[in-house]
Amino acid sequence: METRVSGQREDRVTGAIESQTSKVPSSAFLGIAIGCMATSLVLKILGKDDWALFVGQWPAPLLIMGNYNKMVKQHGSDSQSHLAA
C-alpha cells in the first residue's frame, strides 16, 4: 500500500506511521512534554540528578513528534482524506 503525500509517493512504513500518529491529538505531545519537565524538576529537587537529566531530555523529541504529527494532519496523507470529506 502506497500513499501519496504532497504529490510524492510514501512507502508502507511511512503510511502506517502516519495513520497511527494522526489518531493522537497534537496537544497530547505538548502535555506529555510539560509533564516530563515537571518530573525532571521534581527529580532534581529530590537529588536524583542523573534521572533528572535523563527525563529532562525527553521534551524536545516529544515536541518535534507533536510538530510532525500536526504537519502530517495538515499536509500529509491524512490531509487528502479531509479534502474528500
Residue pairs with C-beta under 8 A, 6 or more apart in sequence:
1 12
1 15
2 9
2 10
2 11
2 12
2 15
3 9
3 10
3 14
3 15
3 18
3 77
4 10
4 77
4 80
5 14
5 18
5 75
5 76
5 77
6 75
6 76
10 18
10 77
15 77
18 72
18 76
18 77
18 78
19 77
19 78
21 65
21 68
21 69
21 72
22 69
22 72
22 73
22 76
22 78
24 69
26 66
26 69
26 70
26 73
28 66
29 62
29 63
29 65
29 66
29 69
30 63
30 66
32 62
33 58
33 59
33 62
33 63
33 66
34 59
36 55
36 56
36 58
36 59
36 62
37 56
37 59
39 55
40 52
40 53
40 55
40 56
41 52
43 49
43 51
43 52
43 55
44 52
44 56
72 78
73 79
